[in-house]
């Protein structure tokens, strides 16, 4: 297996030259997960005037304690017209504007209402239970910086700053093409020697969870002309990434290298020091980057996690590009590793306050059931020594 490309170098080649996609403007409701292309500034002050933080009575602190006539009320959206004269009180509700002249709020639990008068037997300091003008933000404040990935909390701030549309990087568009005479679509009765295709669905779901737009191009037979036509169609449709599944190995029916040569592209790499996923390939077809995934379902999923998702994040303008890892400890003994980085499917459990990752006993890259049951991938470096249960390890947590 001489000449296998290390995983880190393969990932660097996948990301090389990939930059954030151009700007587009989206309505607030469609911008979740997108990345801002420019600073977002508040167009208003929040709150625009001082408001009450509680239900109670707006008064002058100098008039307390005492019995005060109630001259009106102020509610959210219906402020009191005029100033509060000395020696008077105003019924006020949470979020309502403070009247001019009032400098504090007495909560309703601390007063005794007697008809149109209130008895306040305590002293209250000025500013009590008042949200001052601009407490949250002032007009002109940069509330969200360029490069921010939007989420429900940040979208709420953008809305409060009175932005209806937001400038964001365009979402990456990913085409997914499955290849192989043996494949049939889910729900179809397989013929002799055929299997049901599952890779495209898994890849599309991963893409969509990362904020990409996935288009399934279906299944392509093991014919060069048909495969070429599908690839050229993806280029003409201006997809950002073409993900192929299968056809990347060394058999007579593995055609993706021939397709790359026919398209006049340069093969970025083929074969990496990784298990599962050795026959991964990459090429640039003009503005479209091609990732040729292995046909085995687990290898396809793991390669998508390690290579495709970081590429999507880079194109989307995100700062958190590489797939995150975390610490755990092994739940079982594992043997020594060879020259390939290993990604072991494992179950996770908390034991005595420690996160324990237990690899499944069979790690065959065709086993979708084991992949479905796994919580994480345990990372084993090339040439790693045998490690007993309880040894520290690094994991990639799989989304649930």
VENGI-V48177 format. One line per field, one symbol per residue. ss: DSSP state (2 for helix, 1 for strand, 0 for the rest). phi: phi as a letter, one per 20 degrees, with the letter a starting at -180 (. if undefined). psi: psi as a letter, one per 20 degrees, with the letter a starting at -180 (. if undefined). A space follows every 10 residues. Layout:
ss: ???
phi: ???
psi: ???
This chain:
ss: 0000102222 2222200000 0011111222 0000110001 1000010000 1100011110 2220011111 1111100100 0010000111 1100001001 0001111222 1111001111 0000000001 1000001000 0111000010 0222222222 0000111110 0011111110 0011000000 0000110022 2222222220 0011111111 0002222222 2222220000 1111100000 0000022222 2200001111 0101100000 1111100111 1110002222 2222222222 2222200000 0000011111 0001000000 1111111111 1001111110 0000000222 2220011111 0000001000 0111111000
phi: .fnfffgfff ffffefnecg ffebdcfgfd dgnfdfebfd dfebecffbf cfebfrcebe gfedfrdcfe drbccgncff eoeefgmccc fccgnefffg oecbcefffd cdecmeccdd ececfgnflc efgmgeadgn ffecegnfef cgfffffgff fmdeccecfg ffdceccecq feecfgneff egmdcefcff fffffggffe nedeceendd ffcffffgff fffffffmff cdddcnmded ffdedfffff ffemeeffab ncebcepgef cbbddmeded deefffgfff fffffedfff ffffffnfee efffcbebcf ebfcefdefd fdcefbedbe clmdedddff fddffeefff ffefdbdeec fgmffgcfgn ffbdcdfefd
psi: kqjppqgghg ghhgipiprq rrqqpqqgij jpirpqirqo qpirpoqhrp rqirpcpprp hijqrrpqqo jaqprpimqp oaroqqjrqp pqqpiqppqp hqjrppqhij qopndkqpoo jrqpqqipkp oqpjggqqpi pohpqpippq rhghhggggh jlphqqorqq pqppqpppqp hiqqqqiqoq apjqrppigg ggghggghhj jropooiapp rmpghggggg ghhhghilqh pppqorjjbj rijoihhhgg ghjkrpogrp oqmqpqjgkq qqqpncippp ooqqhpgggg gghgghgggh gggghijqhm gqpqrrqaqp irqqrqqbip pqnppqqqqp okjqpppoqq hpkpjinhgg ghiqhrpppo qpkqrqprpi qqrqqoppq.
